[in-house]
Amino acid sequence: MSYFAGTSPAPTGRLRRFVDLLRDQWVFAGLLGLLWCGEVLLAVEAWDGAVALIPGNAALVLLAIVARVRPVQGGMAAAVVLVANTGVVALTDPRLYSVGLEKILVTENAAGMLIVLYLFRSGRISRAIPVTAVLVLSCLGSIALRRAFLGSEDHPVGTTFALGFLQLVLAVGTGLYLRRTHPWRPDAPLLDLLRRQWPATAALVVLLFLEFVSTAFEGVVPAVIGMSGGVVLAGLAIIAPARPVQAAALGALAVVTFAVSMRTFGIEPATPLVGDLSPSIVASGMLLVAYVTRYAEPRQATWCGAGLVGAALFAMVVIPPSYLSGMPASLFMGALLLIISVSTGMYFRARDGERLNSVQSAIASAQQEERMALARELHDVVAHHVTGIVVQAQAAHLVAEKNPQAATEALARISDSGTEALTAMRRLVASMRGAESGGTTELSDQATTDLAADLEALVESTIRRVAGDHASTRFDLQVDLAEPVPPEVSRSALRIVQESLTNAEKHAADATVVQIDVRSADDELRIKITDDGRYAGGPPVGGSGGYGLVGMRERIELLGGRFYAGPGEHVGWRVEVSLPLAELSGTGSHDDSGADRR
């Protein structure tokens, strides 16, 4: 459901939106602008047909910038402009300055890579793949046509293909890594793992591609068998952080099977690195050893490492031809790489342990400090009133029979003292909640067992409160609770949403929409609050105690949940929380807080 605090603002002008795009990606815009200016200077100096390419390259620069918000349209338009530039080349016969990709200008190359990155960062994968394919085909066609029009200049075709493939992998991998649409989705662990493993994936893919190029001319069967070991080992190395022991065991089995297959068919290795093992197999084996050392138990890591080393030695002896004369050098190189892999795994294992210990120590220290502060407040504020109640009750009991009037007066004083104690307790609770809710105690006593109703009441009260300052803000609340929510989780969820709305009021200048999405799935309560405002700078409205994110993180840590707070996908601010609905762990949570705007 949507709630409106007033009428919608007038639409922002196109020029202002474009200026905002330039400001948000000033690094890319500046780099592309410098490349374009350099090509303009070269074209003007030569004063040949390259001058006619200046408008097309300027259009590519603008399309690369606009692709931040319109990746599909920008990609298709860029393909059209690239083909149009090729037509200009055919008519004017210019001198082209290219780096890496033959006959492709540097501006064309950089703009295309940036567009592919944005396609896989913010666009749908189902659309990003075909649009990227169109861009690649237009680039390949432009290279072929420009070579036909201008000549090849003895530039190796394999180098162009290899560098182009490497650039494509880097652009796609970077886009997927920066995507982070659902950074903590428990229903897609494989996608999350692949997103985090993109550097290793890119490196292994490049190695496999180079090996394929070197073996492609030896026949289909030798190429397939020669590449099979590297492909299987690379896949296992990528998923090894999730299942290190299983991946290492399967990796050792894959190396033995690969060696037997090479021996059976009499296939010689085309690109041996260590003994008869290819670079992709060696790199994948090193990753497997490092991951199993980092994540597995020491005994399991020892056995898995021994299995991988034994399989590698078996392959070095079995794969034809066996380079027995160079075996000492191969063993030395293998031992050196093994030491590097184990050392890397042990280093990251130690870092993981230190990080876990520091987090647990910080949580324990914060909990102890909170308990001590609560004990002091209870002793100083509440115990005084309770002591007075006990003393007056004892006095009333002693004089009740002899002087009923005095007992009645004592009961009145007890009632007054109880009221004062209750008031003091409420002030104490309100003051303690003030650090977590930005000083707002309006809803301190409104948390019920109906989370959906509480959230609706919170949004409605927020609208009434911000009707003057944020008259154009729309509040969009979506609640989908498929299972009962425990009271402690419900109360924390309500306070988290309350604090996020308070932050939006204070910090999100010119926000037009605030979205609150609360849903339960897979034994978790997932909360996502986003706004499209911009940080205005300076002190927020009403001041800030600086404890908003700290309070939310502490609540989530106590419930064993996960927490993310940082800039939104394109603009604004985003808070994402996952709270367990089943058994509460009571331990630390994953905290992925971004910039401390709040």
C-alpha positions in Angstrom: 0.0 0.0 0.0 1.1 3.6 -0.6 0.7 6.6 1.6 1.1 10.2 0.4 2.1 13.1 2.5 1.1 15.6 -0.2 1.2 16.2 -3.9 4.0 15.1 -6.2 6.7 17.6 -7.1 7.3 18.9 -10.5 9.4 16.6 -12.7 13.1 17.3 -12.7 14.5 18.7 -15.9 16.5 16.6 -18.2 19.5 18.8 -17.9 19.5 18.5 -14.1 19.2 14.8 -14.3 22.2 14.7 -16.7 24.2 16.9 -14.5 23.4 14.6 -11.6 24.6 11.6 -13.7 27.9 13.4 -14.4 28.4 14.2 -10.8 27.7 10.6 -9.7 30.2 9.1 -12.2 32.6 12.0 -12.5 35.6 9.6 -12.7 34.3 7.7 -15.7 33.0 10.9 -17.4 36.3 12.6 -16.9 38.3 9.7 -18.3 36.1 9.3 -21.3 36.2 13.1 -21.8 40.0 13.1 -21.8 40.2 10.2 -24.3 37.8 12.0 -26.6 39.7 15.2 -26.3 43.0 13.4 -27.2 41.4 11.8 -30.3 40.0 15.3 -31.3 43.5 16.8 -31.1 45.0 13.9 -33.1 42.3 14.2 -35.8 42.7 18.0 -36.0 46.5 17.7 -36.3 46.2 15.1 -39.1 43.2 16.8 -40.6 42.0 13.7 -42.4 38.9 11.6 -42.3 39.2 11.0 -38.6 37.6 14.5 -38.1 34.3 13.0 -39.3 34.4 10.5 -36.4 34.4 13.2 -33.7 30.6 13.4 -33.5 30.1 9.7 -33.3 32.7 9.3 -30.6 31.1 12.1 -28.6 27.8 10.3 -28.9 29.4 7.1 -27.6 30.7 9.0 -24.6 27.3 10.4 -23.8 25.7 7.0 -24.2 28.2 5.4 -21.8 27.2 8.0 -19.2 23.5 7.6 -19.8 23.9 3.8 -19.6 24.1 4.2 -15.8 20.3 4.6 -15.8 19.3 3.2 -19.2 21.8 0.4 -19.9 19.7 -1.5 -22.5 18.9 1.6 -24.6 22.4 2.9 -24.3 23.9 -0.5 -25.4 21.7 -0.8 -28.5 22.3 2.8 -29.4 26.1 2.4 -29.0 26.0 -0.6 -31.4 24.3 1.6 -34.0 26.8 4.4 -33.5 29.7 2.0 -33.8 28.3 0.6 -37.1 27.8 4.2 -38.3 31.4 5.1 -37.5 32.4 2.1 -39.6 30.5 3.6 -42.5 32.3 6.9 -42.0 35.6 5.0 -42.0 34.6 3.4 -45.4 33.8 6.8 -46.9 36.7 8.9 -45.5 39.7 6.5 -45.2 41.0 8.0 -41.9 44.0 7.1 -39.9 42.8 5.3 -36.7 44.7 5.2 -33.4 43.8 2.0 -31.5 45.2 0.2 -28.5 44.6 -3.6 -28.2 41.6 -4.0 -30.5 42.7 -3.4 -34.0 40.9 -0.5 -35.9 38.8 0.3 -32.8 39.4 3.7 -31.4 40.3 4.0 -27.7 37.1 6.0 -27.0 34.9 3.4 -28.7 36.7 0.6 -26.7 36.4 2.4 -23.3 32.7 3.4 -23.9 31.8 -0.1 -24.9 33.4 -1.6 -21.8 31.6 0.9 -19.5 28.2 0.1 -21.1 28.7 -3.6 -20.7 29.7 -3.0 -17.0 26.4 -1.1 -16.5 24.4 -3.7 -18.3 25.4 -6.4 -15.8 25.4 -4.1 -12.8 21.9 -2.6 -13.0 20.1 -4.3 -15.8 18.3 -7.6 -16.0 20.6 -10.5 -16.8 18.1 -11.7 -19.4 18.5 -8.4 -21.2 22.1 -7.8 -20.5 23.3 -10.9 -22.3 21.6 -10.3 -25.7 22.5 -6.6 -25.7 26.1 -7.4 -24.9 26.0 -10.0 -27.7 24.8 -7.2 -30.1 27.7 -5.0 -28.9 30.3 -7.7 -29.4 28.9 -8.6 -32.9 29.0 -5.0 -33.9 32.5 -4.7 -32.7 33.7 -7.8 -34.5 31.9 -6.7 -37.7 33.5 -3.2 -37.4 36.9 -4.8 -37.0 36.5 -7.0 -40.1 35.1 -4.2 -42.3 37.7 -1.7 -41.2 40.5 -4.2 -41.9 39.0 -4.7 -45.4 38.8 -0.9 -46.0 42.1 0.2 -44.4 44.3 -2.9 -44.5 45.4 -5.2 -41.6 48.9 -3.7 -41.0 50.1 -7.2 -40.0 48.3 -7.0 -36.7 47.8 -10.5 -35.2 44.1 -11.5 -35.2 44.7 -13.8 -32.2 46.0 -10.9 -30.1 42.9 -8.8 -30.9 40.5 -11.7 -30.0 42.4 -12.5 -26.8 42.5 -8.9 -25.5 38.9 -8.4 -26.5 37.8 -11.5 -24.6 39.8 -10.4 -21.6 38.1 -7.0 -21.6 34.7 -8.6 -21.9 35.3 -10.9 -19.0 36.6 -8.0 -16.8 33.6 -5.8 -17.7 31.0 -8.5 -17.1 32.7 -9.7 -13.9 33.0 -6.2 -12.5 29.4 -5.5 -13.3 28.2 -8.7 -11.5 30.4 -7.9 -8.5 29.0 -4.4 -8.2 25.4 -5.6 -8.8 24.6 -6.4 -5.1 20.8 -6.2 -5.7 20.3 -8.7 -2.9 23.6 -8.9 -1.0 22.3 -11.3 1.6 19.7 -13.4 -0.3 19.8 -16.8 1.4 17.8 -18.3 -1.5 20.6 -17.7 -4.0 23.9 -18.8 -2.3 25.4 -19.9 -5.6 24.9 -16.6 -7.3 26.3 -14.8 -4.3 29.3 -17.0 -4.3 29.9 -16.5 -8.0 29.6 -12.7 -7.5 32.2 -12.8 -4.8 34.5 -15.1 -6.8 34.6 -13.0 -10.0 38.4 -12.1 -9.8 39.3 -15.8 -9.6 36.7 -16.7 -12.3 38.1 -14.0 -14.6 41.7 -15.2 -14.2 40.9 -18.8 -14.7 38.7 -18.0 -17.8 41.5 -16.1 -19.4 44.0 -19.0 -18.8 41.5 -21.5 -20.2 40.9 -19.3 -23.3 44.7 -19.0 -24.0 45.1 -22.7 -23.6 42.2 -23.3 -26.0 43.8 -21.0 -28.6 47.0 -23.0 -28.3 45.3 -26.4 -28.6 42.5 -25.6 -31.1 44.6 -26.6 -34.1 45.5 -30.1 -32.9 42.0 -31.6 -33.5 38.7 -31.7 -31.7 39.4 -34.8 -29.5 42.8 -33.7 -28.3 41.6 -30.2 -27.6 38.5 -31.4 -25.7 40.5 -33.9 -23.6 43.4 -31.5 -23.0 41.0 -28.8 -21.8 38.7 -31.0 -19.7 41.0 -31.2 -16.7 41.5 -27.4 -16.6 37.7 -26.7 -16.9 36.7 -29.2 -14.2 39.5 -28.0 -11.8 38.5 -24.3 -12.5 34.8 -25.0 -11.7 35.8 -26.8 -8.4 38.1 -23.9 -7.5 35.4 -21.3 -7.9 32.9 -23.1 -5.6 35.6 -24.3 -3.2 34.8 -21.6 -0.5 31.4 -23.2 0.0 32.5 -26.8 0.1 36.3 -26.8 0.5 36.8 -30.5 1.5 34.5 -31.9 -1.2 36.0 -29.6 -3.8 39.5 -30.7 -2.9 38.7 -34.4 -3.0 36.9 -34.1 -6.3 39.8 -32.0 -7.6 42.3 -34.8 -6.8 40.1 -37.3 -8.5 39.7 -35.1 -11.5 43.5 -34.7 -11.9 44.0 -38.5 -11.7 41.2 -39.1 -14.3 42.6 -36.4 -16.6 46.1 -38.0 -16.4 44.8 -41.4 -17.2 42.8 -40.0 -20.2 45.8 -38.2 -21.6 47.9 -41.4 -21.2 45.2 -43.6 -22.8 44.8 -41.4 -25.9 48.5 -40.5 -26.1 47.8 -36.8 -26.0 50.8 -34.5 -25.2 50.2 -31.3 -23.2 50.3 -28.2 -25.3 51.2 -25.7 -22.6 52.9 -27.4 -19.7 53.8 -25.2 -16.7 54.8 -27.5 -13.8 55.9 -30.9 -15.3 53.1 -31.8 -17.7 50.4 -29.8 -15.9 48.8 -26.8 -17.7 48.7 -23.3 -16.2 44.9 -23.6 -15.5 45.3 -26.9 -13.6 48.2 -25.5 -11.6 46.3 -22.2 -10.8 43.1 -24.2 -9.9 45.1 -26.6 -7.7 46.7 -23.7 -5.9 43.3 -22.1 -5.2 41.9 -25.5 -3.9 44.9 -25.8 -1.5 44.5 -22.2 -0.3 40.7 -22.6 0.3 40.9 -25.9 2.1 43.7 -24.5 4.3 41.6 -21.5 5.1 38.2 -23.0 5.7 38.6 -26.7 6.6 39.6 -28.2 9.9 43.4 -28.7 10.1 43.2 -32.5 9.9 40.9 -32.4 6.9 43.0 -29.7 5.3 46.1 -31.9 5.7 44.5 -34.9 4.1 43.0 -32.9 1.2 46.3 -31.2 0.5 48.1 -34.5 0.5 45.6 -35.9 -1.9 46.0 -33.0 -4.3 49.8 -33.2 -4.1 49.7 -36.9 -4.7 47.4 -36.5 -7.7 49.7 -33.9 -9.2 52.7 -36.1 -8.8 50.8 -39.0 -10.4 49.8 -36.8 -13.3 53.4 -35.6 -13.8 54.6 -39.2 -14.2 51.7 -40.6 -16.2 50.9 -37.9 -18.8 53.0 -38.4 -22.0 55.7 -37.6 -22.6 57.2 -37.9 -19.1 59.8 -35.2 -18.7 62.0 -37.2 -16.3 65.0 -35.1 -17.1 63.2 -31.9 -15.9 61.6 -33.6 -12.9 63.8 -31.9 -10.3 63.0 -28.4 -11.6 59.3 -29.3 -11.8 59.3 -30.7 -8.2 61.1 -27.5 -7.0 58.6 -25.3 -8.7 55.7 -27.4 -7.5 57.0 -27.3 -3.9 57.3 -23.5 -4.1 53.8 -23.0 -5.4 52.5 -25.4 -2.7 54.2 -23.3 0.0 52.7 -20.1 -1.4 49.2 -21.7 -1.5 49.4 -23.0 2.1 50.8 -19.8 3.4 48.1 -17.8 1.7 45.4 -20.0 3.2 46.9 -19.9 6.7 47.3 -16.1 6.5 43.6 -15.6 5.6 42.6 -18.2 8.2 44.4 -16.2 10.9 42.8 -13.0 9.7 39.3 -14.6 9.9 40.0 -15.8 13.4 41.2 -12.3 14.5 38.2 -10.7 12.9 35.8 -13.1 14.7 37.6 -12.6 18.0 37.5 -8.8 17.7 33.8 -8.9 16.8 32.9 -11.2 19.7 35.0 -9.1 22.1 33.3 -5.9 21.0 29.9 -7.4 21.4 30.7 -8.8 24.9 32.2 -5.4 25.9 29.1 -3.5 24.7 26.7 -5.9 26.4 28.7 -5.6 29.7 28.7 -1.8 29.5 25.0 -1.8 28.8 24.3 -4.0 31.8 26.4 -1.8 34.1 24.7 1.3 32.8 21.3 -0.2 33.4 22.3 -1.4 36.9 23.5 2.1 37.8 20.3 3.7 36.5 18.1 1.2 38.3 19.9 1.8 41.6 19.9 5.5 41.4 16.4 6.1 40.0 14.1 3.3 40.8 15.5 1.7 44.0 15.0 5.0 45.9 11.3 4.9 45.2 10.9 1.2 45.8 12.7 1.5 49.2 10.3 4.2 50.2 7.4 2.0 49.3 8.7 -0.9 51.4 9.4 1.4 54.5 5.9 3.0 54.3 4.2 -0.4 53.9 6.0 -1.8 56.9 5.0 1.3 59.0 1.4 1.0 57.8 1.4 -2.7 58.9 2.6 -1.8 62.4 0.0 1.0 63.0 -2.9 -0.5 61.1 -4.7 -1.9 64.2 -4.0 1.0 66.6 -4.4 3.9 64.2 -6.3 3.0 61.0 -6.3 6.7 60.0 -2.4 6.6 59.9 -2.5 3.4 57.9 -4.8 5.0 55.4 -2.5 8.0 55.1 0.5 5.6 54.6 -1.4 3.8 51.9 -1.9 7.1 50.1 1.7 7.9 50.4 2.5 4.3 49.1 0.3 5.0 46.1 2.0 8.3 45.4 5.4 6.7 45.7 4.4 3.9 43.4 3.2 6.4 40.8 6.5 8.2 41.1 8.4 5.0 40.7 6.4 4.0 37.6 7.0 7.5 36.2 10.7 7.2 36.9 10.8 3.8 35.3 9.1 5.1 32.2 11.5 8.0 32.0 14.4 5.6 32.3 13.1 3.4 29.5 12.4 6.5 27.4 15.9 7.9 27.9 17.4 4.5 27.1 15.3 4.2 23.9 16.1 7.7 22.9 19.6 6.7 21.8 18.1 4.1 19.5 15.1 6.0 18.1 16.6 9.4 17.5 14.8 10.8 20.6 11.4 9.8 19.5 9.4 7.9 22.2 6.0 8.3 20.6 5.6 4.6 20.0 7.3 3.3 23.1 4.1 1.6 24.3 2.4 0.8 21.0 4.2 -2.4 20.1 1.6 -5.2 19.9 1.5 -8.7 18.6 0.3 -7.5 15.2 3.4 -6.3 13.3 1.5 -5.3 10.2 -0.9 -3.1 12.2 2.0 -1.6 14.1 3.8 -0.7 10.9 0.7 0.9 9.4 0.2 3.0 12.5 3.9 4.0 12.4 3.7 5.1 8.8 0.5 7.0 9.4 1.9 8.8 12.4 5.1 9.6 10.4 3.0 11.1 7.6 1.1 13.3 10.2 4.4 14.4 11.6 6.2 15.2 8.3 3.2 16.8 6.6 4.9 20.2 6.7 8.5 19.5 5.9 8.2 16.6 3.5 4.8 17.3 1.8 5.8 15.6 -1.4 7.1 12.4 0.0 5.3 9.1 -0.7 5.5 6.3 1.8 5.1 2.9 0.2 4.6 0.1 2.7 4.5 -3.6 1.6 4.0 -6.3 4.3 3.9 -10.0 3.5 4.1 -12.2 6.6 3.6 -15.9 5.8 4.3 -17.1 9.3 4.0 -15.8 12.9 6.6 -13.3 14.1 8.0 -13.8 17.6 7.3 -10.8 19.9 11.0 -9.9 20.4 11.6 -10.0 16.6 8.4 -8.0 16.0 9.4 -5.3 18.5 12.9 -5.0 17.0 11.5 -4.9 13.4 9.2 -2.0 14.4 12.0 -0.1 16.0 14.3 -0.6 13.0 11.6 0.7 10.6 11.0 3.6 13.0 14.7 4.6 13.1 15.0 4.3 9.3 12.0 6.6 8.8 13.5 9.0 11.3 16.8 8.9 9.3 14.9 9.6 6.1 13.2 12.6 7.7 16.5 14.0 8.9 18.9 13.2 6.1 17.0 12.5 2.9 16.6 15.9 1.3 14.1 16.1 -1.6 13.0 12.5 -1.2 10.0 11.7 -3.3 9.4 8.1 -2.2 10.3 6.0 0.9 9.8 2.3 0.4 9.3 -0.1 3.3 9.2 -3.8 2.4 8.7 -6.3 5.3 8.3 -10.0 4.5 8.9 -13.4 5.9 10.5 -16.3 4.0 12.7 -19.3 4.8 12.5 -18.8 8.5 13.6 -15.2 8.3 12.0 -11.8 8.5 13.5 -9.5 5.8 13.2 -5.8 6.1 14.3 -3.3 3.4 13.8 0.4 3.6 15.0 2.7 0.7 14.6 6.3 -0.2 15.6 8.4 -3.3 16.7 11.5 -1.4 20.1 13.1 -1.5 22.3 14.1 1.4 22.0 17.8 1.9 25.1 18.2 4.1 25.3 20.1 7.4 23.5 19.1 10.6 20.2 17.2 10.1 16.8 18.7 11.1 16.4 18.4 14.8 20.0 17.3 15.5 21.4 13.8 15.6 22.8 11.8 18.5 24.8 9.7 16.1 23.5 6.4 17.6 20.9 5.4 15.0 22.9 2.8 13.1 24.6 1.7 16.2 21.3 1.0 17.9 19.9 -0.9 14.9 23.1 -3.0 14.7 23.0 -3.8 18.4 19.4 -5.0 18.2 20.1 -7.2 15.2 23.3 -8.7 16.8 21.4 -9.7 19.9 18.9 -11.6 17.7 21.6 -13.2 15.5 20.5 -11.4 12.3 22.3 -9.7 9.4 22.5 -6.0 8.7 23.4 -3.7 5.8 23.2 0.1 5.7 24.7 2.2 2.9 24.0 4.1 -0.3 21.3 2.9 -2.6 21.7 1.4 -6.0 21.7 4.7 -7.7 20.6 7.4 -5.3 19.4 7.7 -1.7 19.9 5.4 1.2 19.2 1.7 1.8 18.8 -0.4 5.0 18.4 -4.2 4.7 17.9 -6.5 7.7 17.4 -10.2 8.1 16.2 -11.5 11.4 15.8 -15.3 12.2 12.3 -16.4 13.0 13.2 -19.9 14.2 15.8 -20.4 17.0 17.5 -17.2 18.1 21.3 -17.6 18.2 22.0 -14.6 20.4 25.4 -14.2 18.8 27.0 -11.6 16.5 25.6 -10.8 13.1 27.0 -9.9 9.7 27.3 -6.2 9.6 27.9 -4.7 6.2 27.3 -1.1 7.1 28.3 1.4 4.4 29.0 5.0 4.6 28.0 6.6 7.9 25.6 9.2 6.4 23.2 8.4 9.3 
